[in-house]
Amino acid sequence: MASPSIQVQVGDFEVRVSNPDRVYFPSLGLTKRDLVDYYLSVGDGIVRALRERPCMLHRFPDGLAGEKVHQKRVPNGAPPWLETVRVKFPRYNRHADELCVTKLADVIWAVQMSTVEFHPWNSRRADTEQPDEWRIDLDPMPDCPFDRVRRVAGVAHEVLDDLGITGYPKTSGGRGLHIYVRIRPDRGFSDVRRAALAFAREVERRAPDDVTTTWWRKDRDPSALFVDYNQNARDHTIASAYSVRGNQQGTVSTPITWSEIPDVEPDDFTIQTVPARFAELGDLHATIDDEHFSLDPLLEWADRDEKAGLAGPADADQHP
């Protein structure tokens, strides 16, 4: 039976949460109300991660035991205070008014709508075609040990240091790691992808036994780590910092320090453990917007590689 709805005060706004006792994580016995409480506990962090960005919602209307729904469009009947941003899909001559988080109440409304995961764009609504976030996705192949992921993260850190760029690492909530960099919003998606590929190739040069940039999955060493530059393509999204992941462990994509990486265990960061960590440490990405970096050096690397005969980025619509 459905449980009575509750009203949750979130800043200046009241959000109605229906069926708060519905179990979302059966193996943990955690409910929709527990998910609300989690996002309230990391409020500053999740809002910072999503602020002003078009956001795709990964919804589980019946909890994790049911079907996952990928939702771009905010449905009719949303509260009047909820903000959206219109994004266009020229290939299909379509558009979508996506959630645009500006306050914590927007996040809790999305949870009321059965959202577990938040997947924002790497651009903001001021100009959705000019990314201000470069995402380094260390994506392990099926047989890649996590020690290798840790090791490659160290190499990526060295390359960033050589470029004079500050990167902000986080766990993916799965088997990989992400590193985010704020960039000047003066380039389009194709340039950001070219820069990301040039960076990935430099990491591969420094760790050839660990890393691959091979596009087609069938051609990759199953024990290698793929530096997935394509996560910077237009309309490609990955789970934000502080987003819960839709798995039975309730893992969370969690900001970490560089010094934590040698000993990090991704499964340690869950909906049950991250609130206490956040209360103790605050948001480790709190300073991410303090400085925006130029992609010019990386685009020079891209020009060099292409002149040397290396192919540019694969078509974003070709699935590896």
C-alpha positions as CSV (number, residue, x, y, z in Angstrom):
1,M,0.0,0.0,0.0
2,A,1.1,3.5,-0.7
3,S,2.3,5.5,2.3
4,P,0.9,8.9,3.1
5,S,2.7,11.8,1.4
6,I,4.9,14.1,3.5
7,Q,5.8,17.8,3.1
8,V,9.5,18.6,3.2
9,Q,10.7,22.1,3.8
10,V,13.7,22.9,1.6
11,G,14.8,26.5,2.2
12,D,12.0,28.7,1.2
13,F,10.1,26.0,-0.6
14,E,7.9,23.1,0.4
15,V,8.1,19.9,-1.6
16,R,5.5,17.2,-1.4
17,V,7.0,13.7,-1.3
18,S,4.6,10.9,-2.2
19,N,5.1,7.3,-1.0
20,P,8.0,8.2,1.2
21,D,8.2,4.6,2.5
22,R,8.5,3.0,-0.9
23,V,11.7,0.8,-0.8
24,Y,14.2,2.0,-3.4
25,F,17.2,0.0,-2.4
26,P,15.9,-3.5,-1.5
27,S,19.2,-4.9,-0.4
28,L,19.7,-2.0,2.0
29,G,16.1,-1.6,3.1
30,L,16.4,2.2,2.1
31,T,13.3,4.1,1.1
32,K,12.4,7.2,-1.0
33,R,12.5,9.2,2.3
34,D,16.1,7.9,2.9
35,L,17.0,9.2,-0.6
36,V,15.5,12.6,0.2
37,D,17.4,12.7,3.5
38,Y,20.7,11.8,1.7
39,Y,20.4,14.6,-0.9
40,L,19.4,17.1,1.9
41,S,22.6,16.1,3.8
42,V,24.9,16.9,0.8
43,G,22.8,19.9,-0.4
44,D,25.6,22.4,-1.0
45,G,27.6,19.8,-2.9
46,I,24.9,18.5,-5.2
47,V,23.7,22.0,-6.0
48,R,27.2,23.1,-6.9
49,A,27.7,20.1,-9.1
50,L,24.4,20.7,-11.0
51,R,24.0,24.5,-10.9
52,E,22.7,26.0,-14.1
53,R,23.3,22.9,-16.2
54,P,20.8,21.0,-18.3
55,C,20.3,17.8,-16.4
56,M,19.1,14.4,-17.5
57,L,17.3,12.4,-14.8
58,H,17.7,8.7,-14.3
59,R,14.4,7.7,-12.6
60,F,13.3,4.5,-10.9
61,P,9.5,4.8,-10.4
62,D,9.3,1.4,-8.7
63,G,12.7,1.6,-7.0
64,L,15.8,-0.3,-8.2
65,A,13.7,-3.5,-8.6
66,G,11.9,-1.8,-11.4
67,E,12.7,-0.3,-14.8
68,K,15.1,2.7,-15.2
69,V,13.7,5.7,-17.1
70,H,16.1,8.2,-18.8
71,Q,14.2,11.5,-18.7
72,K,15.3,14.7,-20.4
73,R,12.0,16.7,-20.4
74,V,10.5,18.2,-17.3
75,P,6.9,16.9,-17.2
76,N,3.8,19.0,-17.2
77,G,2.6,19.9,-13.7
78,A,6.0,20.8,-12.3
79,P,5.9,23.6,-9.6
80,P,6.1,27.1,-10.9
81,W,9.4,27.8,-9.0
82,L,11.2,25.0,-10.8
83,E,13.6,26.3,-13.5
84,T,14.4,24.7,-16.8
85,V,16.7,25.2,-19.8
86,R,15.8,24.5,-23.4
87,V,18.3,22.5,-25.3
88,K,18.1,21.7,-29.0
89,F,18.8,18.5,-31.0
90,P,19.3,19.7,-34.5
91,R,19.7,16.2,-36.0
92,Y,16.2,15.3,-35.0
93,N,14.7,18.9,-35.2
94,R,13.6,18.6,-31.6
95,H,14.2,20.3,-28.3
96,A,13.8,19.5,-24.6
97,D,13.2,21.7,-21.6
98,E,15.5,20.0,-19.1
99,L,15.8,20.5,-15.4
100,C,18.1,23.4,-14.5
101,V,19.0,23.2,-10.8
102,T,19.6,26.5,-9.1
103,K,18.6,25.5,-5.5
104,L,18.2,22.4,-3.4
105,A,14.4,22.3,-3.7
106,D,14.9,21.5,-7.4
107,V,16.9,18.4,-6.4
108,I,14.3,17.2,-3.9
109,W,11.5,17.8,-6.4
110,A,13.4,15.5,-8.8
111,V,13.8,12.8,-6.1
112,Q,10.0,13.1,-5.5
113,M,9.7,12.3,-9.2
114,S,11.7,9.1,-8.5
115,T,15.1,10.4,-9.6
116,V,18.1,8.5,-8.2
117,E,20.9,9.7,-10.5
118,F,21.6,13.2,-11.8
119,H,23.4,13.5,-15.1
120,P,24.2,17.1,-16.0
121,W,25.7,18.5,-19.2
122,N,29.2,20.0,-19.1
123,S,27.8,23.4,-20.2
124,R,25.5,25.9,-18.5
125,R,22.3,27.6,-19.6
126,A,24.0,30.9,-20.3
127,D,25.3,29.2,-23.5
128,T,24.6,25.5,-23.7
129,E,26.9,25.2,-26.7
130,Q,30.1,26.4,-24.8
131,P,31.2,23.9,-22.2
132,D,32.9,25.1,-19.1
133,E,33.7,21.7,-17.8
134,W,36.2,19.2,-19.2
135,R,35.6,15.6,-17.9
136,I,38.4,13.1,-17.7
137,D,36.8,9.7,-17.4
138,L,39.1,6.8,-16.4
139,D,36.9,3.9,-17.6
140,P,38.2,0.4,-16.8
141,M,37.6,-2.4,-19.2
142,P,36.0,-5.6,-17.7
143,D,39.3,-7.2,-16.6
144,C,41.1,-4.0,-15.5
145,P,42.0,-4.1,-11.8
146,F,41.3,-1.1,-9.7
147,D,45.0,-0.8,-8.9
148,R,45.5,0.1,-12.5
149,V,42.8,2.8,-12.3
150,R,44.6,4.3,-9.3
151,R,47.9,4.2,-11.1
152,V,46.6,5.9,-14.2
153,A,44.9,8.6,-12.1
154,G,48.4,9.4,-10.8
155,V,49.7,9.7,-14.3
156,A,46.8,12.0,-15.3
157,H,47.6,14.1,-12.2
158,E,51.2,14.5,-13.5
159,V,50.1,15.6,-16.9
160,L,47.7,18.1,-15.4
161,D,50.5,19.5,-13.2
162,D,52.7,19.8,-16.3
163,L,50.0,21.9,-17.9
164,G,49.5,24.0,-14.8
165,I,45.9,22.8,-14.6
166,T,44.0,22.0,-11.4
167,G,41.8,18.8,-11.6
168,Y,39.2,17.7,-9.1
169,P,38.9,13.9,-8.8
170,K,35.9,11.9,-7.7
171,T,34.8,8.3,-7.7
172,S,32.4,7.4,-10.5
173,G,30.2,5.3,-8.2
174,G,31.3,2.3,-10.3
175,R,34.7,0.9,-11.0
176,G,36.3,4.1,-12.4
177,L,37.4,7.5,-11.5
178,H,36.5,10.9,-12.9
179,I,38.6,14.1,-12.9
180,Y,36.8,17.4,-13.6
181,V,38.5,20.6,-14.8
182,R,36.8,24.0,-15.1
183,I,37.6,25.5,-18.5
184,R,37.0,28.9,-20.1
185,P,33.6,28.7,-22.0
186,D,35.2,29.9,-25.2
187,R,35.2,26.6,-27.2
188,G,32.6,24.3,-28.7
189,F,32.1,20.7,-27.9
190,S,34.2,19.5,-30.8
191,D,37.2,21.4,-29.6
192,V,36.8,20.1,-26.0
193,R,36.7,16.6,-27.4
194,R,39.8,17.2,-29.4
195,A,41.6,18.5,-26.3
196,A,40.4,15.6,-24.2
197,L,41.7,13.1,-26.8
198,A,45.1,14.9,-26.9
199,F,45.2,14.6,-23.1
200,A,44.3,10.9,-23.2
201,R,47.0,10.2,-25.8
202,E,49.6,11.9,-23.6
203,V,48.5,9.7,-20.6
204,E,48.7,6.7,-22.9
205,R,52.3,7.6,-23.9
206,R,53.3,7.8,-20.3
207,A,51.5,4.6,-19.3
208,P,51.4,2.5,-22.5
209,D,51.0,-0.8,-20.6
210,D,48.0,0.5,-18.7
211,V,46.1,2.8,-20.9
212,T,44.2,2.6,-24.3
213,T,42.6,5.3,-26.4
214,T,41.4,2.8,-29.0
215,W,37.9,3.8,-30.0
216,W,36.2,0.4,-30.8
217,R,35.6,-1.7,-27.7
218,K,36.2,-4.9,-29.6
219,D,39.8,-3.8,-30.3
220,R,40.7,-2.9,-26.8
221,D,42.8,-5.0,-24.4
222,P,40.1,-6.2,-21.8
223,S,42.5,-5.5,-19.0
224,A,43.3,-1.9,-20.0
225,L,41.9,1.4,-18.8
226,F,40.2,3.5,-21.5
227,V,40.5,7.2,-21.1
228,D,37.0,8.1,-22.5
229,Y,37.4,11.4,-24.2
230,N,33.9,11.1,-25.7
231,Q,32.3,12.0,-22.4
232,N,32.9,15.6,-23.6
233,A,30.7,15.2,-26.6
234,R,27.5,17.3,-26.9
235,D,24.6,15.8,-25.0
236,H,26.8,13.1,-23.3
237,T,26.5,13.0,-19.6
238,I,27.9,11.2,-16.6
239,A,26.8,11.1,-13.0
240,S,27.5,14.3,-11.1
241,A,29.5,14.6,-7.9
242,Y,27.3,13.5,-5.0
243,S,24.9,11.6,-7.3
244,V,23.7,8.3,-6.0
245,R,24.1,5.5,-8.5
246,G,21.3,3.1,-9.3
247,N,22.8,-0.1,-7.9
248,Q,22.0,-2.3,-5.0
249,Q,24.9,-0.9,-3.0
250,G,23.7,2.6,-3.2
251,T,27.2,3.9,-4.2
252,V,27.8,7.6,-4.6
253,S,30.0,9.4,-7.1
254,T,32.1,11.1,-4.4
255,P,34.7,13.9,-4.5
256,I,38.0,12.7,-3.1
257,T,41.5,14.3,-2.6
258,W,44.4,13.3,-4.7
259,S,46.1,11.9,-1.6
260,E,43.2,9.5,-1.1
261,I,43.5,7.9,-4.5
262,P,46.3,5.3,-3.6
263,D,44.1,3.8,-1.0
264,V,40.6,4.6,-2.2
265,E,37.9,1.8,-2.4
266,P,34.9,3.1,-4.4
267,D,32.5,0.9,-2.6
268,D,33.3,2.7,0.6
269,F,31.2,5.7,-0.6
270,T,27.5,5.0,-0.3
271,I,24.3,6.7,0.5
272,Q,24.9,5.5,4.1
273,T,28.5,6.7,4.5
274,V,28.8,9.9,2.5
275,P,26.6,12.1,4.7
276,A,29.0,11.7,7.7
277,R,31.9,12.3,5.4
278,F,30.3,15.4,4.0
279,A,29.5,16.7,7.5
280,E,33.2,16.3,8.5
281,L,35.0,17.4,5.3
282,G,32.4,19.6,3.5
283,D,32.5,19.7,-0.3
284,L,35.9,18.8,-1.6
285,H,34.9,20.5,-4.9
286,A,34.0,23.8,-3.2
287,T,36.8,25.7,-5.0
288,I,36.2,24.1,-8.4
289,D,34.8,27.4,-9.8
290,D,37.6,29.6,-8.6
291,E,39.7,29.3,-11.7
292,H,38.9,28.4,-15.4
293,F,41.7,27.1,-17.5
294,S,42.5,27.5,-21.2
295,L,42.4,24.5,-23.6
296,D,44.9,26.1,-26.0
297,P,47.9,24.0,-24.9
298,L,45.9,20.8,-25.4
299,L,44.6,21.9,-28.8
300,E,48.2,22.5,-29.8
301,W,48.9,18.9,-28.8
302,A,45.9,17.9,-30.9
303,D,47.2,19.7,-33.9
304,R,50.6,18.0,-33.5
305,D,49.1,14.6,-33.2
306,E,46.9,15.1,-36.3
307,K,49.8,16.4,-38.3
308,A,51.7,13.2,-37.3
309,G,49.0,11.1,-38.8
310,L,46.9,10.3,-35.7
311,A,43.2,10.4,-36.4
312,G,41.1,13.0,-34.8
313,P,38.2,12.1,-32.4
314,A,35.8,9.5,-33.7
315,D,32.3,10.5,-34.5
316,A,30.4,11.0,-31.3
317,D,27.4,9.2,-32.8
318,Q,29.5,6.0,-33.4
319,H,29.1,3.9,-30.3
320,P,32.4,2.2,-29.3
